[in-house]
Structures are given as structure tokens and as C-alpha cells.
Amino acid sequence: MANGAVQLKHLNHVTTMVKDTKRSLEFYCGFLGLKQIPKQVPNPEITWLQLPSGVMVHLIETPEAPAHPRNLHNAYEVEDFEAAKKAVEERGLPIESSGVRYDGQQYLFIRDPDDNRVELCTRGGA
């Protein structure tokens, strides 16, 4: 640790509360392409997914999941933004907003089946 600060390496995982794991697996694995991996702890409510980078997404089945604040979201970097946007449109998912940041990053926001906000984006050039 430098100057008493924790030295982070990279993001390990994020969690997303879902009401129906089966329905969410179709979205996160079938549509977004995450891979389901074996459970790492004996908790039946958690389903483990993984991105090609190794970062994990834990879907936590919570039938009474609360509504999420508008700006709470997970962002997933895509290889081909236009292809991702076309896939979203072909699936009939409404795009809440989209644009380009000052550093050139393209982004769009959609919702998963449980109304969680999901961002698809390119790498920024900052």
C-alpha cells in the first residue's frame, strides 16, 4: 500500500438483483453473451456469470427486488457498437438514451427484464 491507500488491481464482479433467474439468463447469456460458470459458494440464490475479461456478474434472485434508482447501472464494453445497437433494435428493446462522450466513447442504455439499467459502450479515449 502506498501512503496507506489500497492498491486495486481491477474489477472482480458486480451484482444484479433479478426476480426470475431463468428469464435473466436468457438476457445476460443469450443476448449479451455472458458465460454461466459454476457456483463458487453454496448459495442457491446466486447465479455466476463471466465476461471474456474474467470479470464476473452475480445474478441474485430476489423475488421482492426493490426498484433501482435511475442512474444505477452496469456498463458492458462491446467489440462493435453498431452491431450491438442493431441487435438491440432487432430485439425490440427500447433505447433509453444514447450518445458520444467528450472522449469519443459511444454508449446506449437499455433495460433488462427486471428493469435494471444496462449500458452498452465502446472504450473511451481519455
C-alpha positions as a Markdown table, in Angstrom:
| # | Residue | x | y | z |
|---|---|---|---|---|
| 1 | Met | 0.0 | 0.0 | 0.0 |
| 2 | Ala | 1.3 | 3.4 | -1.0 |
| 3 | Asn | 0.6 | 6.2 | 1.5 |
| 4 | Gly | -1.9 | 4.0 | 3.3 |
| 5 | Ala | -4.2 | 3.6 | 0.2 |
| 6 | Val | -5.5 | 0.3 | -1.0 |
| 7 | Gln | -4.0 | -0.7 | -4.3 |
| 8 | Leu | -6.8 | -2.0 | -6.5 |
| 9 | Lys | -6.0 | -4.3 | -9.5 |
| 10 | His | -9.2 | -4.5 | -11.4 |
| 11 | Leu | -12.9 | -5.1 | -11.0 |
| 12 | Asn | -13.7 | -8.6 | -9.9 |
| 13 | His | -17.5 | -8.7 | -10.0 |
| 14 | Val | -20.8 | -6.8 | -9.9 |
| 15 | Thr | -24.1 | -8.0 | -8.6 |
| 16 | Thr | -27.5 | -7.5 | -10.1 |
| 17 | Met | -30.8 | -8.4 | -8.3 |
| 18 | Val | -33.3 | -10.2 | -10.5 |
| 19 | Lys | -36.7 | -11.6 | -9.9 |
| 20 | Asp | -36.5 | -14.6 | -12.3 |
| 21 | Thr | -33.1 | -16.1 | -12.9 |
| 22 | Lys | -34.2 | -18.2 | -15.9 |
| 23 | Arg | -35.6 | -15.1 | -17.7 |
| 24 | Ser | -32.5 | -13.1 | -16.8 |
| 25 | Leu | -30.2 | -15.9 | -18.1 |
| 26 | Glu | -31.8 | -15.6 | -21.5 |
| 27 | Phe | -31.0 | -11.9 | -21.5 |
| 28 | Tyr | -27.5 | -11.9 | -20.0 |
| 29 | Cys | -26.2 | -15.1 | -21.6 |
| 30 | Gly | -28.5 | -15.5 | -24.6 |
| 31 | Phe | -28.5 | -11.8 | -25.7 |
| 32 | Leu | -25.4 | -10.2 | -24.1 |
| 33 | Gly | -23.2 | -13.3 | -24.4 |
| 34 | Leu | -22.0 | -13.7 | -20.8 |
| 35 | Lys | -21.0 | -17.3 | -19.9 |
| 36 | Gln | -22.6 | -19.1 | -16.9 |
| 37 | Ile | -19.9 | -20.5 | -14.7 |
| 38 | Pro | -20.0 | -23.0 | -11.7 |
| 39 | Lys | -21.1 | -21.6 | -8.4 |
| 40 | Gln | -18.3 | -20.7 | -6.1 |
| 41 | Val | -20.3 | -20.7 | -2.8 |
| 42 | Pro | -23.3 | -22.8 | -1.7 |
| 43 | Asn | -25.9 | -20.1 | -2.1 |
| 44 | Pro | -28.8 | -21.2 | -4.3 |
| 45 | Glu | -29.9 | -17.6 | -4.9 |
| 46 | Ile | -26.7 | -16.6 | -6.7 |
| 47 | Thr | -26.0 | -17.5 | -10.4 |
| 48 | Trp | -22.5 | -16.8 | -11.6 |
| 49 | Leu | -21.8 | -15.4 | -15.0 |
| 50 | Gln | -18.5 | -14.2 | -16.5 |
| 51 | Leu | -17.3 | -11.8 | -19.2 |
| 52 | Pro | -14.4 | -12.8 | -21.5 |
| 53 | Ser | -12.2 | -10.5 | -19.5 |
| 54 | Gly | -12.8 | -12.6 | -16.4 |
| 55 | Val | -15.0 | -10.0 | -14.6 |
| 56 | Met | -18.0 | -11.8 | -13.1 |
| 57 | Val | -21.6 | -10.8 | -12.9 |
| 58 | His | -23.6 | -12.4 | -10.0 |
| 59 | Leu | -27.3 | -12.6 | -10.6 |
| 60 | Ile | -29.0 | -12.6 | -7.2 |
| 61 | Glu | -32.6 | -14.0 | -7.3 |
| 62 | Thr | -34.6 | -11.6 | -5.2 |
| 63 | Pro | -38.4 | -12.0 | -6.0 |
| 64 | Glu | -39.2 | -8.9 | -4.0 |
| 65 | Ala | -36.3 | -6.8 | -5.5 |
| 66 | Pro | -36.8 | -3.1 | -4.9 |
| 67 | Ala | -36.9 | -0.6 | -7.8 |
| 68 | His | -33.5 | 0.7 | -8.8 |
| 69 | Pro | -32.5 | 4.4 | -8.9 |
| 70 | Arg | -32.5 | 5.7 | -12.5 |
| 71 | Asn | -28.7 | 6.2 | -12.7 |
| 72 | Leu | -27.7 | 2.9 | -11.1 |
| 73 | His | -26.4 | 0.6 | -13.8 |
| 74 | Asn | -23.7 | -1.8 | -15.0 |
| 75 | Ala | -21.8 | -0.9 | -18.2 |
| 76 | Tyr | -20.6 | -3.5 | -20.7 |
| 77 | Glu | -17.9 | -2.6 | -23.3 |
| 78 | Val | -18.8 | -4.1 | -26.7 |
| 79 | Glu | -16.5 | -5.0 | -29.6 |
| 80 | Asp | -18.7 | -3.5 | -32.3 |
| 81 | Phe | -21.0 | -0.7 | -31.2 |
| 82 | Glu | -23.1 | -0.6 | -34.4 |
| 83 | Ala | -23.6 | -4.3 | -34.4 |
| 84 | Ala | -24.7 | -4.2 | -30.7 |
| 85 | Lys | -27.1 | -1.3 | -31.4 |
| 86 | Lys | -28.5 | -3.3 | -34.4 |
| 87 | Ala | -29.0 | -6.4 | -32.1 |
| 88 | Val | -30.8 | -4.2 | -29.5 |
| 89 | Glu | -33.1 | -2.8 | -32.2 |
| 90 | Glu | -33.8 | -6.2 | -33.8 |
| 91 | Arg | -34.8 | -7.5 | -30.3 |
| 92 | Gly | -37.2 | -4.6 | -30.0 |
| 93 | Leu | -35.6 | -3.2 | -26.8 |
| 94 | Pro | -36.2 | 0.5 | -26.3 |
| 95 | Ile | -33.0 | 2.6 | -26.2 |
| 96 | Glu | -33.5 | 5.0 | -23.3 |
| 97 | Ser | -30.7 | 7.2 | -24.3 |
| 98 | Ser | -27.5 | 7.1 | -26.4 |
| 99 | Gly | -24.7 | 9.4 | -27.4 |
| 100 | Val | -21.0 | 10.1 | -27.5 |
| 101 | Arg | -18.9 | 11.3 | -24.6 |
| 102 | Tyr | -16.3 | 14.0 | -24.8 |
| 103 | Asp | -13.6 | 11.3 | -25.1 |
| 104 | Gly | -15.3 | 9.6 | -28.0 |
| 105 | Gln | -16.9 | 6.8 | -26.1 |
| 106 | Gln | -20.2 | 5.7 | -27.7 |
| 107 | Tyr | -22.9 | 4.5 | -25.4 |
| 108 | Leu | -26.6 | 3.4 | -25.2 |
| 109 | Phe | -28.8 | 2.5 | -22.3 |
| 110 | Ile | -31.4 | -0.3 | -22.3 |
| 111 | Arg | -33.3 | -2.2 | -19.5 |
| 112 | Asp | -33.0 | -5.9 | -18.6 |
| 113 | Pro | -36.2 | -8.0 | -17.9 |
| 114 | Asp | -36.2 | -6.8 | -14.3 |
| 115 | Asp | -36.0 | -3.1 | -15.3 |
| 116 | Asn | -32.3 | -2.9 | -14.3 |
| 117 | Arg | -30.5 | -0.2 | -16.4 |
| 118 | Val | -27.8 | -1.6 | -18.7 |
| 119 | Glu | -25.2 | 0.4 | -20.6 |
| 120 | Leu | -23.5 | -0.9 | -23.8 |
| 121 | Cys | -20.5 | 1.2 | -24.7 |
| 122 | Thr | -17.2 | 1.4 | -26.5 |
| 123 | Arg | -13.8 | 2.1 | -24.8 |
| 124 | Gly | -13.3 | 5.8 | -24.3 |
| 125 | Gly | -10.1 | 7.6 | -25.5 |
| 126 | Ala | -9.4 | 9.6 | -22.3 |
